[in-house]
């Protein structure tokens, strides 16, 4: 369930922050969109990595708790 929501969220974030056209009169807006895209992409990757590490720690802790209960 989580990955089925995370992957479309990342794809939608990339699509919404991607400038489609660059006209001669709007280079500042184009540059701002590219900077926003970079910032949002980095923030998204950081959030995913933190979430992944936290999930792995919780799974490891749950497995060690289960193993210690089995030996008791």
C-alpha positions as CSV (number, residue, x, y, z in Angstrom):
1,X,0.0,0.0,0.0
2,X,2.8,2.4,0.9
3,X,4.8,2.0,-2.2
4,X,1.7,2.2,-4.4
5,X,1.2,5.7,-3.1
6,X,4.9,6.7,-2.9
7,X,5.9,5.9,-6.5
8,X,3.0,7.9,-8.2
9,X,3.7,10.7,-5.7
10,X,7.3,10.9,-6.9
11,X,6.3,10.7,-10.6
12,X,3.7,13.5,-10.1
13,X,6.2,15.7,-8.3
14,X,8.7,15.3,-11.1
15,X,6.0,16.0,-13.8
16,X,4.6,19.1,-12.0
17,X,7.9,20.7,-11.5
18,X,9.3,20.0,-15.0
19,X,9.2,23.1,-17.3
20,X,7.9,22.1,-20.7
21,X,9.0,25.0,-22.8
22,X,11.6,27.8,-22.6
23,X,10.6,30.9,-24.5
24,X,13.0,33.8,-25.2
25,X,11.1,36.1,-22.8
26,X,11.0,33.8,-19.7
27,X,14.5,32.6,-18.8
28,X,14.1,33.6,-15.1
29,X,10.9,31.6,-14.6
30,X,12.6,28.6,-16.4
31,X,15.6,28.8,-14.1
32,X,13.4,29.1,-11.0
33,X,11.4,26.0,-12.1
34,X,14.6,24.1,-12.6
35,X,15.9,25.1,-9.1
36,X,12.5,24.2,-7.6
37,X,12.6,20.8,-9.4
38,X,16.1,20.1,-8.0
39,X,15.1,21.1,-4.5
40,X,11.9,19.1,-4.5
41,X,13.7,16.1,-5.9
42,X,16.4,16.2,-3.3
43,X,13.9,16.7,-0.5
44,X,11.8,13.7,-1.8
45,X,14.9,11.5,-2.0
46,X,15.9,12.5,1.5
47,X,12.4,11.8,2.9
48,X,12.3,8.4,1.2
49,X,15.8,7.4,2.5
50,X,14.8,8.5,6.1
51,X,11.6,6.6,5.8
52,X,13.3,3.5,4.5
53,X,16.0,3.5,7.2
54,X,13.4,4.0,9.9
55,X,11.3,1.1,8.5
56,X,14.3,-1.2,8.4
57,X,15.2,-0.3,12.0
58,X,11.6,-1.0,13.1
59,X,11.6,-4.4,11.3
60,X,15.0,-5.3,12.8
61,X,13.8,-4.3,16.3
62,X,10.6,-6.3,15.9
63,X,12.6,-9.4,14.7
64,X,15.0,-9.2,17.7
65,X,12.1,-8.7,20.1
66,X,10.4,-11.8,18.6
67,X,13.6,-13.8,18.8
68,X,14.2,-12.8,22.5
69,X,10.6,-13.8,23.4
70,X,11.1,-17.2,21.7
71,X,14.2,-17.9,23.8
72,X,12.6,-16.8,27.0
